[in-house]
Amino acid sequence: MPRTLSDEEWNYLQVKRQTADLAESLYNDPQMGKEVKRLIKQKYPQISIPDYDIEQKVEARFQQENQRKAESDKAAKEKADKEQNEKWKAERESVQRQYGFTDDAMSDLEKFMLDNNVGSYEVAAGYKAAKNPQTSLPTHGSNWNHDKTDQFKEITSDPEGWARNQLLEAVVKDGAARAGNRSF
């Protein structure tokens, strides 16, 4: 049996139909649909929206996997950085011991390395040591023991006589060499 609607009921139903048409077009819209479904889920969390729910689970799984990968990469990077830092420290200490550089000299060496793009302490230290050789330390007493030799005593007792004897020996050796007699 047909029923007659009042104008008020008719307007109410028309507004409902327009609202439903609008909601359906937004719900199925490729660009806005996800946001509409998110808002519906926020307002009514118990409602089931299969495509949205599955998409959220997949995205959550990808996010967890990406987070695990990021944590793994971070740990690997920290380990590699630590190993590289230890290697640099060991190389620095080795070069400092080998070349006898002070802490100030090592600071200058590192500044030189940065300024000239040198990545190796060994190469930079070799270059700096060659360019600025270290002066030798004086050795007192080791080379000054000539007063204990017999020849020094002979020279100091009669310097002119010793020089005369040396000249005469040289003349005799030279004369013998010219004569072909090389027995000296």
C-alpha positions, 0 to 999 in steps of 0.5 A, a space after each residue: 500500500 502506497 503511503 503518502 509523505 508529508 513535505 517535511 518527510 520528503 525533504 528529510 528523505 531527500 537530504 538523506 539521499 543527497 548525504 548518502 550520495 555524497 558519502 558514497 562518492 567520497 568513500 569510493 573516490 580514489 584520492 579521498 577514499 582512504 582519508 574518508 575511511 580513516 575518519 569513519 574508522 576513527 569515529 566508529 572503530 568497531 566497524 569493519 572496512 575490509 580493504 582499509 583494514 587489510 591495507 593498514 595491516 600491510 602498512 604496519 608490517 612494512 613499517 615494522 620491517 623498515 624500522 627493524 632494517 633501520 635499527 640493523 643499519 644503525 647498529 652496523 654503522 655504529 660498529 663500522 664507525 667504532 672499528 674505523 675510529 679504533 683503527 685511526 687511533 692505533 695508526 695515530 699512536 703507532 706513527 707518534 711512537 715511530 716518529 717520536 712526535 709530541 702531542 703538538 706535533 701530532 696536532 700539526 700533522 693532523 692539520 696538515 692532513 686536513 689541509 692537504 687531503 692526506 688520509 694516512 698518518 703514515 704517509 703524512 708523517 713520512 712527508 713531514 719527517 722528510 721535510 723537517 728532519 729531526 736534529 740529532 742529539 749531541 753525544 758527549 764524550 764518545 768522539 772525544 777520546 782521541 787523547 788516549 791514542 798513541 798517535 795523538 800523543 805523538 802529534 801533541 808532543 811535536 806537531 811540526 816533527 809529526 807533520 814533517 814525517 807525514 810529508 816525507 812518507 808521502 813523498 817516498 810513497 809517491 816516488 815508489 809509485 812512479 818507479 813502479 814499485 808499489 810496495 809501501 
